[in-house]
Amino acid sequence: MALLEIGSEAPGFTLPNQHGKDVSLSVHAGKSVLVWFFPRAFGNN
């Protein structure tokens, strides 16, 4: 997948939150969203 340009529209995705519950980007449609993640921050391999 190509890198996104700053300010461009993100593709739809679903990721687990800090409690393990799946959250979809589509739930926040029409709102500004900041996605912040730390790959392997907790050592879950």
N, CA, C, O and CB atoms as a CASP TS submission, in Angstrom:
PFRMAT TS
TARGET T0000
AUTHOR 0000-0000-0000
METHOD Language model
MODEL 1
PARENT N/A
ATOM      1  N   MET     1       0.848  -1.174   0.000  1.00  0.00           N
ATOM      2  CA  MET     1       0.000   0.000   0.000  1.00  0.00           C
ATOM      3  C   MET     1       0.896   1.240   0.000  1.00  0.00           C
ATOM      4  O   MET     1       1.892   1.291   0.721  1.00  0.00           O
ATOM      5  CB  MET     1      -0.966  -0.004   1.225  1.00  0.00           C
ATOM      6  N   ALA     2       0.544   2.213  -0.792  1.00  0.00           N
ATOM      7  CA  ALA     2       1.300   3.465  -0.862  1.00  0.00           C
ATOM      8  C   ALA     2       1.050   4.304   0.389  1.00  0.00           C
ATOM      9  O   ALA     2      -0.005   4.199   1.015  1.00  0.00           O
ATOM     10  CB  ALA     2       0.916   4.263  -2.130  1.00  0.00           C
ATOM     11  N   LEU     3       2.020   5.129   0.746  1.00  0.00           N
ATOM     12  CA  LEU     3       1.859   6.030   1.882  1.00  0.00           C
ATOM     13  C   LEU     3       0.812   7.089   1.560  1.00  0.00           C
ATOM     14  O   LEU     3       0.669   7.509   0.412  1.00  0.00           O
ATOM     15  CB  LEU     3       3.203   6.693   2.251  1.00  0.00           C
ATOM     16  N   LEU     4       0.092   7.509   2.574  1.00  0.00           N
ATOM     17  CA  LEU     4      -0.918   8.551   2.403  1.00  0.00           C
ATOM     18  C   LEU     4      -0.268   9.924   2.532  1.00  0.00           C
ATOM     19  O   LEU     4       0.713  10.094   3.256  1.00  0.00           O
ATOM     20  CB  LEU     4      -2.058   8.389   3.440  1.00  0.00           C
ATOM     21  N   GLU     5      -0.813  10.875   1.836  1.00  0.00           N
ATOM     22  CA  GLU     5      -0.373  12.262   1.966  1.00  0.00           C
ATOM     23  C   GLU     5      -1.058  12.881   3.175  1.00  0.00           C
ATOM     24  O   GLU     5      -2.199  12.533   3.480  1.00  0.00           O
ATOM     25  CB  GLU     5      -0.684  13.076   0.673  1.00  0.00           C
ATOM     26  N   ILE     6      -0.396  13.778   3.859  1.00  0.00           N
ATOM     27  CA  ILE     6      -0.996  14.464   4.994  1.00  0.00           C
ATOM     28  C   ILE     6      -2.264  15.164   4.531  1.00  0.00           C
ATOM     29  O   ILE     6      -2.262  15.874   3.524  1.00  0.00           O
ATOM     30  CB  ILE     6      -0.004  15.475   5.627  1.00  0.00           C
ATOM     31  N   GLY     7      -3.341  14.960   5.271  1.00  0.00           N
ATOM     32  CA  GLY     7      -4.618  15.576   4.953  1.00  0.00           C
ATOM     33  C   GLY     7      -5.486  14.780   3.995  1.00  0.00           C
ATOM     34  O   GLY     7      -6.632  15.152   3.746  1.00  0.00           O
ATOM     35  N   SER     8      -4.952  13.682   3.450  1.00  0.00           N
ATOM     36  CA  SER     8      -5.754  12.883   2.523  1.00  0.00           C
ATOM     37  C   SER     8      -6.709  11.974   3.291  1.00  0.00           C
ATOM     38  O   SER     8      -6.532  11.738   4.486  1.00  0.00           O
ATOM     39  CB  SER     8      -4.844  12.045   1.601  1.00  0.00           C
ATOM     40  N   GLU     9      -7.706  11.478   2.601  1.00  0.00           N
ATOM     41  CA  GLU     9      -8.692  10.601   3.214  1.00  0.00           C
ATOM     42  C   GLU     9      -8.099   9.211   3.417  1.00  0.00           C
ATOM     43  O   GLU     9      -7.507   8.640   2.501  1.00  0.00           O
ATOM     44  CB  GLU     9      -9.964  10.526   2.351  1.00  0.00           C
ATOM     45  N   ALA    10      -8.262   8.677   4.614  1.00  0.00           N
ATOM     46  CA  ALA    10      -7.740   7.348   4.935  1.00  0.00           C
ATOM     47  C   ALA    10      -8.678   6.261   4.409  1.00  0.00           C
ATOM     48  O   ALA    10      -9.891   6.463   4.349  1.00  0.00           O
ATOM     49  CB  ALA    10      -7.546   7.196   6.459  1.00  0.00           C
ATOM     50  N   PRO    11      -8.125   5.120   4.032  1.00  0.00           N
ATOM     51  CA  PRO    11      -8.989   4.004   3.642  1.00  0.00           C
ATOM     52  C   PRO    11      -9.678   3.441   4.883  1.00  0.00           C
ATOM     53  O   PRO    11      -9.202   3.633   6.002  1.00  0.00           O
ATOM     54  CB  PRO    11      -8.171   2.894   2.914  1.00  0.00           C
ATOM     55  N   GLY    12     -10.784   2.754   4.687  1.00  0.00           N
ATOM     56  CA  GLY    12     -11.487   2.146   5.813  1.00  0.00           C
ATOM     57  C   GLY    12     -10.640   1.061   6.464  1.00  0.00           C
ATOM     58  O   GLY    12      -9.945   0.315   5.774  1.00  0.00           O
ATOM     59  N   PHE    13     -10.697   0.971   7.793  1.00  0.00           N
ATOM     60  CA  PHE    13      -9.984  -0.078   8.512  1.00  0.00           C
ATOM     61  C   PHE    13     -10.625  -0.298   9.876  1.00  0.00           C
ATOM     62  O   PHE    13     -11.370   0.543  10.381  1.00  0.00           O
ATOM     63  CB  PHE    13      -8.490   0.281   8.666  1.00  0.00           C
ATOM     64  N   THR    14     -10.316  -1.442  10.450  1.00  0.00           N
ATOM     65  CA  THR    14     -10.750  -1.788  11.799  1.00  0.00           C
ATOM     66  C   THR    14      -9.537  -2.276  12.564  1.00  0.00           C
ATOM     67  O   THR    14      -8.777  -3.110  12.074  1.00  0.00           O
ATOM     68  CB  THR    14     -11.881  -2.869  11.784  1.00  0.00           C
ATOM     69  N   LEU    15      -9.357  -1.750  13.777  1.00  0.00           N
ATOM     70  CA  LEU    15      -8.221  -2.126  14.625  1.00  0.00           C
ATOM     71  C   LEU    15      -8.709  -2.321  16.058  1.00  0.00           C
ATOM     72  O   LEU    15      -9.715  -1.734  16.454  1.00  0.00           O
ATOM     73  CB  LEU    15      -7.095  -1.044  14.567  1.00  0.00           C
ATOM     74  N   PRO    16      -7.998  -3.148  16.842  1.00  0.00           N
ATOM     75  CA  PRO    16      -8.372  -3.287  18.252  1.00  0.00           C
ATOM     76  C   PRO    16      -7.910  -2.074  19.053  1.00  0.00           C
ATOM     77  O   PRO    16      -6.834  -1.530  18.805  1.00  0.00           O
ATOM     78  CB  PRO    16      -7.773  -4.575  18.847  1.00  0.00           C
ATOM     79  N   ASN    17      -8.732  -1.653  20.016  1.00  0.00           N
ATOM     80  CA  ASN    17      -8.328  -0.554  20.888  1.00  0.00           C
ATOM     81  C   ASN    17      -7.532  -1.101  22.075  1.00  0.00           C
ATOM     82  O   ASN    17      -7.184  -2.281  22.094  1.00  0.00           O
ATOM     83  CB  ASN    17      -9.567   0.241  21.379  1.00  0.00           C
ATOM     84  N   GLN    18      -7.247  -0.263  23.049  1.00  0.00           N
ATOM     85  CA  GLN    18      -6.431  -0.663  24.186  1.00  0.00           C
ATOM     86  C   GLN    18      -7.096  -1.728  25.057  1.00  0.00           C
ATOM     87  O   GLN    18      -6.439  -2.339  25.900  1.00  0.00           O
ATOM     88  CB  GLN    18      -6.109   0.540  25.023  1.00  0.00           C
ATOM     89  N   HIS    19      -8.390  -1.951  24.857  1.00  0.00           N
ATOM     90  CA  HIS    19      -9.120  -2.958  25.622  1.00  0.00           C
ATOM     91  C   HIS    19      -9.385  -4.221  24.794  1.00  0.00           C
ATOM     92  O   HIS    19     -10.077  -5.132  25.247  1.00  0.00           O
ATOM     93  CB  HIS    19     -10.441  -2.376  26.122  1.00  0.00           C
ATOM     94  N   GLY    20      -8.829  -4.267  23.578  1.00  0.00           N
ATOM     95  CA  GLY    20      -9.005  -5.427  22.711  1.00  0.00           C
ATOM     96  C   GLY    20     -10.295  -5.413  21.909  1.00  0.00           C
ATOM     97  O   GLY    20     -10.573  -6.361  21.175  1.00  0.00           O
ATOM     98  N   LYS    21     -11.093  -4.350  22.034  1.00  0.00           N
ATOM     99  CA  LYS    21     -12.350  -4.238  21.288  1.00  0.00           C
ATOM    100  C   LYS    21     -12.079  -3.632  19.914  1.00  0.00           C
ATOM    101  O   LYS    21     -11.376  -2.628  19.807  1.00  0.00           O
ATOM    102  CB  LYS    21     -13.384  -3.377  22.068  1.00  0.00           C
ATOM    103  N   ASP    22     -12.632  -4.237  18.864  1.00  0.00           N
ATOM    104  CA  ASP    22     -12.439  -3.710  17.509  1.00  0.00           C
ATOM    105  C   ASP    22     -13.178  -2.387  17.333  1.00  0.00           C
ATOM    106  O   ASP    22     -14.328  -2.243  17.749  1.00  0.00           O
ATOM    107  CB  ASP    22     -12.919  -4.728  16.459  1.00  0.00           C
ATOM    108  N   VAL    23     -12.500  -1.425  16.709  1.00  0.00           N
ATOM    109  CA  VAL    23     -13.071  -0.113  16.406  1.00  0.00           C
ATOM    110  C   VAL    23     -12.839   0.154  14.925  1.00  0.00           C
ATOM    111  O   VAL    23     -11.718   0.020  14.435  1.00  0.00           O
ATOM    112  CB  VAL    23     -12.436   1.022  17.301  1.00  0.00           C
ATOM    113  N   SER    24     -13.893   0.529  14.214  1.00  0.00           N
ATOM    114  CA  SER    24     -13.793   0.814  12.784  1.00  0.00           C
ATOM    115  C   SER    24     -13.746   2.316  12.541  1.00  0.00           C
ATOM    116  O   SER    24     -14.418   3.090  13.223  1.00  0.00           O
ATOM    117  CB  SER    24     -14.972   0.189  12.023  1.00  0.00           C
ATOM    118  N   LEU    25     -12.959   2.709  11.577  1.00  0.00           N
ATOM    119  CA  LEU    25     -12.870   4.121  11.212  1.00  0.00           C
ATOM    120  C   LEU    25     -14.240   4.655  10.789  1.00  0.00           C
ATOM    121  O   LEU    25     -14.554   5.821  11.028  1.00  0.00           O
ATOM    122  CB  LEU    25     -11.844   4.322  10.078  1.00  0.00           C
ATOM    123  N   SER    26     -15.036   3.824  10.176  1.00  0.00           N
ATOM    124  CA  SER    26     -16.351   4.262   9.679  1.00  0.00           C
ATOM    125  C   SER    26     -17.261   4.770  10.799  1.00  0.00           C
ATOM    126  O   SER    26     -18.178   5.548  10.533  1.00  0.00           O
ATOM    127  CB  SER    26     -17.038   3.115   8.949  1.00  0.00           C
ATOM    128  N   VAL    27     -17.030   4.350  12.035  1.00  0.00           N
ATOM    129  CA  VAL    27     -17.821   4.816  13.178  1.00  0.00           C
ATOM    130  C   VAL    27     -17.632   6.317  13.374  1.00  0.00           C
ATOM    131  O   VAL    27     -18.508   6.988  13.919  1.00  0.00           O
ATOM    132  CB  VAL    27     -17.427   4.052  14.464  1.00  0.00           C
ATOM    133  N   HIS    28     -16.502   6.840  12.936  1.00  0.00           N
ATOM    134  CA  HIS    28     -16.169   8.247  13.133  1.00  0.00           C
ATOM    135  C   HIS    28     -16.290   9.064  11.838  1.00  0.00           C
ATOM    136  O   HIS    28     -15.679  10.127  11.718  1.00  0.00           O
ATOM    137  CB  HIS    28     -14.759   8.367  13.688  1.00  0.00           C
ATOM    138  N   ALA    29     -17.060   8.579  10.890  1.00  0.00           N
ATOM    139  CA  ALA    29     -17.238   9.264   9.603  1.00  0.00           C
ATOM    140  C   ALA    29     -17.685  10.701   9.807  1.00  0.00           C
ATOM    141  O   ALA    29     -18.582  10.971  10.606  1.00  0.00           O
ATOM    142  CB  ALA    29     -18.256   8.519   8.733  1.00  0.00           C
ATOM    143  N   GLY    30     -17.061  11.621   9.085  1.00  0.00           N
ATOM    144  CA  GLY    30     -17.411  13.031   9.152  1.00  0.00           C
ATOM    145  C   GLY    30     -16.713  13.791  10.266  1.00  0.00           C
ATOM    146  O   GLY    30     -16.917  14.995  10.416  1.00  0.00           O
ATOM    147  N   LYS    31     -15.888  13.097  11.051  1.00  0.00           N
ATOM    148  CA  LYS    31     -15.168  13.729  12.152  1.00  0.00           C
ATOM    149  C   LYS    31     -13.677  13.692  11.866  1.00  0.00           C
ATOM    150  O   LYS    31     -13.205  12.858  11.093  1.00  0.00           O
ATOM    151  CB  LYS    31     -15.483  13.030  13.497  1.00  0.00           C
ATOM    152  N   SER    32     -12.942  14.592  12.485  1.00  0.00           N
ATOM    153  CA  SER    32     -11.481  14.531  12.411  1.00  0.00           C
ATOM    154  C   SER    32     -11.003  13.479  13.403  1.00  0.00           C
ATOM    155  O   SER    32     -11.456  13.445  14.547  1.00  0.00           O
ATOM    156  CB  SER    32     -10.829  15.930  12.710  1.00  0.00           C
ATOM    157  N   VAL    33     -10.089  12.626  12.964  1.00  0.00           N
ATOM    158  CA  VAL    33      -9.606  11.523  13.797  1.00  0.00           C
ATOM    159  C   VAL    33      -8.079  11.475  13.739  1.00  0.00           C
ATOM    160  O   VAL    33      -7.483  11.604  12.670  1.00  0.00           O
ATOM    161  CB  VAL    33     -10.217  10.165  13.334  1.00  0.00           C
ATOM    162  N   LEU    34      -7.466  11.290  14.885  1.00  0.00           N
ATOM    163  CA  LEU    34      -6.029  11.077  14.962  1.00  0.00           C
ATOM    164  C   LEU    34      -5.817   9.627  15.358  1.00  0.00           C
ATOM    165  O   LEU    34      -6.312   9.188  16.396  1.00  0.00           O
ATOM    166  CB  LEU    34      -5.342  12.061  15.979  1.00  0.00           C
ATOM    167  N   VAL    35      -5.085   8.880  14.539  1.00  0.00           N
ATOM    168  CA  VAL    35      -4.776   7.480  14.844  1.00  0.00           C
ATOM    169  C   VAL    35      -3.332   7.442  15.308  1.00  0.00           C
ATOM    170  O   VAL    35      -2.417   7.814  14.573  1.00  0.00           O
ATOM    171  CB  VAL    35      -5.010   6.532  13.597  1.00  0.00           C
ATOM    172  N   TRP    36      -3.143   6.990  16.527  1.00  0.00           N
ATOM    173  CA  TRP    36      -1.811   6.947  17.125  1.00  0.00           C
ATOM    174  C   TRP    36      -1.587   5.529  17.605  1.00  0.00           C
ATOM    175  O   TRP    36      -2.395   4.993  18.364  1.00  0.00           O
ATOM    176  CB  TRP    36      -1.657   7.985  18.301  1.00  0.00           C
ATOM    177  N   PHE    37      -0.501   4.918  17.171  1.00  0.00           N
ATOM    178  CA  PHE    37      -0.241   3.553  17.605  1.00  0.00           C
ATOM    179  C   PHE    37       1.250   3.351  17.811  1.00  0.00           C
ATOM    180  O   PHE    37       2.083   4.072  17.261  1.00  0.00           O
ATOM    181  CB  PHE    37      -0.787   2.541  16.583  1.00  0.00           C
ATOM    182  N   PHE    38       1.553   2.362  18.609  1.00  0.00           N
ATOM    183  CA  PHE    38       2.928   1.992  18.910  1.00  0.00           C
ATOM    184  C   PHE    38       3.105   0.527  18.545  1.00  0.00           C
ATOM    185  O   PHE    38       2.738  -0.354  19.323  1.00  0.00           O
ATOM    186  CB  PHE    38       3.277   2.251  20.415  1.00  0.00           C
ATOM    187  N   PRO    39       3.658   0.259  17.377  1.00  0.00           N
ATOM    188  CA  PRO    39       3.833  -1.138  16.954  1.00  0.00           C
ATOM    189  C   PRO    39       4.630  -1.932  17.986  1.00  0.00           C
ATOM    190  O   PRO    39       5.739  -1.556  18.365  1.00  0.00           O
ATOM    191  CB  PRO    39       4.537  -1.200  15.589  1.00  0.00           C
ATOM    192  N   ARG    40       4.054  -3.007  18.415  1.00  0.00           N
ATOM    193  CA  ARG    40       4.690  -3.928  19.356  1.00  0.00           C
ATOM    194  C   ARG    40       5.139  -3.259  20.649  1.00  0.00           C
ATOM    195  O   ARG    40       6.118  -3.692  21.257  1.00  0.00           O
ATOM    196  CB  ARG    40       5.868  -4.581  18.702  1.00  0.00           C
ATOM    197  N   ALA    41       4.441  -2.211  21.077  1.00  0.00           N
ATOM    198  CA  ALA    41       4.801  -1.476  22.280  1.00  0.00           C
ATOM    199  C   ALA    41       4.715  -2.340  23.536  1.00  0.00           C
ATOM    200  O   ALA    41       5.431  -2.096  24.507  1.00  0.00           O
ATOM    201  CB  ALA    41       3.909  -0.267  22.429  1.00  0.00           C
ATOM    202  N   PHE    42       3.861  -3.325  23.522  1.00  0.00           N
ATOM    203  CA  PHE    42       3.666  -4.122  24.723  1.00  0.00           C
ATOM    204  C   PHE    42       4.252  -5.528  24.597  1.00  0.00           C
ATOM    205  O   PHE    42       3.994  -6.389  25.438  1.00  0.00           O
ATOM    206  CB  PHE    42       2.195  -4.210  25.043  1.00  0.00           C
ATOM    207  N   GLY    43       5.026  -5.755  23.566  1.00  0.00           N
ATOM    208  CA  GLY    43       5.710  -7.029  23.425  1.00  0.00           C
ATOM    209  C   GLY    43       4.822  -8.202  23.050  1.00  0.00           C
ATOM    210  O   GLY    43       5.229  -9.353  23.210  1.00  0.00           O
ATOM    211  N   ASN    44       3.625  -7.942  22.558  1.00  0.00           N
ATOM    212  CA  ASN    44       2.756  -9.028  22.099  1.00  0.00           C
ATOM    213  C   ASN    44       3.207  -9.502  20.737  1.00  0.00           C
ATOM    214  O   ASN    44       2.885  -8.880  19.725  1.00  0.00           O
ATOM    215  CB  ASN    44       1.283  -8.578  22.049  1.00  0.00           C
ATOM    216  N   ASN    45       3.932 -10.570  20.694  1.00  0.00           N
ATOM    217  CA  ASN    45       4.473 -11.058  19.411  1.00  0.00           C
ATOM    218  C   ASN    45       3.541 -12.035  18.789  1.00  0.00           C
ATOM    219  O   ASN    45       3.821 -12.554  17.709  1.00  0.00           O
ATOM    220  CB  ASN    45       5.838 -11.700  19.591  1.00  0.00           C
TER
END
